[in-house]
């Protein structure tokens, strides 16, 4: 398994190997031992699957407040998405900065999103399926988010008017959530 660092500390691209033969390919997509050997220890407790029918469907930018904060391992199973992470950890060298990268079913890479980061994605093809593992259960009383179009973040979404849920359209700007409940370098339970 290949782990690739990104511009945001703790956000990693994970590339599991694919073993090809005349029938197609095989890939081990989650192996606790391989992650532990790389110094990453997660107890994933919930898997979520989202299906977006239309190009331009945007989900996010979401997070959960402590003590229900979640790390996520995200993969596009069908189609292509623009995956976006925003660092919400006070004291981080990349606080309030974002990372945007493409994930696709064809590529098969995962994105590891640590606790203290907001996460969202935009469907770049019709009928996208996205799977993500979380290390904390969904807690509706601790859900949070920031607006996808917060001008202070300057995320260059490639769609002018994305399709968003009523809830996501009403999320606050990052400045309205400060001070952040997340601290860089400290456990965020």
Secondary structure, 3 states (H helix, E strand, C coil): CEEEECCCCCCEEEECCCEEECCEEECCCCCHHHHHHCCCCCCCCEEEEEEECCCCEEEEEEEECCCCCCCEEEEEEECEEEEEEEECEECCCCCCCEEEEEEECCCCCEEEECCCEEEEEEECCCCEEEEEEECCCCCHHHEEEECCCCCCCCCCCCCCCCECCHHHHCCECHHHHCCCCEECCCCCC
